[in-house]
């Protein structure tokens, strides 16, 4: 029997929820199977305002830039008979409540993510089975282009 799994990562953002007339503090919560979505909650009322989907499965870790205008979230896609598993990084606009950009970064493995203090770079775990390579990919935070790779040795 399969059990539903709910994994939560919460990020609070002080954003204008409905324009300048009413400012609300929002919580962005990743919810894995069966939802596979980013839930947007009004902190004052503890009610769900909406769901952002399109991440694949297991949206998990996320970070925000310093002004909270962008959330960076990792998820994965399972392997199929014709395609390998993928780890994905997404840029989400908290204000627009939508995914702005998605990039594939290696295979679906540990989904760690960090952001540089200046918000210019993201650091994510990367695995490539074809080369038996494991390491940290350095991504441009605006374009999600890979600008560097630091291999990790396990010996």
SVG drawing of the C-alpha trace seen along z (x, -y; Angstrom):
<svg xmlns="http://www.w3.org/2000/svg" viewBox="-8 -51 48 53">
<polyline fill="none" stroke="black" stroke-width="0.4" points="0.0,0.0 1.3,-3.4 1.1,-6.2 0.8,-9.8 3.8,-11.8 3.6,-15.5 6.9,-17.3 6.8,-20.9 9.3,-23.7 8.0,-27.0 9.2,-30.4 7.6,-33.6 7.4,-36.6 6.1,-40.0 4.3,-40.9 1.4,-42.9 -1.3,-40.2 -4.0,-42.2 -2.4,-45.5 -1.6,-48.5 -5.0,-48.5 -4.2,-45.5 -0.7,-44.1 -0.5,-40.5 2.3,-38.3 2.3,-35.2 3.8,-31.8 5.0,-29.7 4.9,-26.0 6.1,-23.2 3.8,-20.2 4.9,-16.9 2.8,-13.9 -0.1,-14.0 -0.2,-17.8 3.2,-18.5 2.6,-22.2 3.7,-25.4 0.9,-26.5 0.4,-30.2 -1.0,-30.9 -2.2,-34.1 -0.4,-34.1 -2.9,-36.3 -5.8,-34.0 -3.9,-30.7 -5.9,-30.1 -4.7,-28.8 -5.0,-31.6 -3.8,-29.6 -1.6,-26.8 1.2,-27.1 1.8,-23.9 3.9,-22.8 7.0,-21.7 7.0,-18.0 7.1,-15.9 8.5,-16.5 9.0,-20.2 11.2,-20.6 13.9,-23.0 13.7,-26.7 15.5,-29.9 14.6,-33.6 16.7,-36.5 17.2,-39.3 14.2,-41.5 12.0,-38.4 11.1,-39.2 12.2,-35.7 11.9,-32.2 14.2,-29.5 12.8,-26.0 14.1,-22.5 12.0,-19.5 12.5,-16.4 11.0,-14.4 11.0,-10.6 12.8,-8.5 10.7,-6.9 11.5,-4.3 12.8,-6.9 14.0,-9.8 16.3,-9.9 15.3,-11.3 15.9,-15.1 16.5,-17.5 15.0,-20.9 15.5,-24.4 12.6,-26.9 12.4,-30.7 9.0,-31.6 7.6,-35.1 5.9,-35.5 4.1,-38.6 2.8,-37.0 2.4,-33.6 3.8,-31.8 6.9,-30.0 9.1,-32.3 11.8,-29.9 12.9,-26.3 16.2,-24.6 17.4,-21.0 20.4,-20.5 21.6,-16.9 19.7,-13.9 17.1,-13.6 19.1,-13.3 19.6,-15.3 17.8,-18.5 19.9,-21.0 19.9,-24.7 21.7,-27.8 21.9,-31.4 25.0,-33.7 24.8,-36.7 24.5,-39.1 21.8,-37.0 23.7,-36.5 24.4,-32.8 22.6,-29.6 24.4,-26.5 22.7,-23.1 23.6,-19.5 24.3,-17.9 24.7,-14.2 25.5,-12.9 25.5,-9.1 27.0,-9.0 30.3,-10.4 29.7,-9.2 30.1,-12.8 28.8,-14.3 29.2,-17.9 27.8,-21.4 26.5,-23.3 26.9,-27.1 24.0,-28.8 23.3,-32.4 20.3,-33.3 18.7,-35.3 19.0,-32.9 19.6,-29.6 22.5,-29.0 25.2,-26.8 28.3,-29.0 30.5,-26.6 30.7,-23.1 32.7,-21.9 33.2,-18.2 33.2,-16.4 35.5,-13.4 34.2,-10.6 37.5,-9.0"/>
</svg>
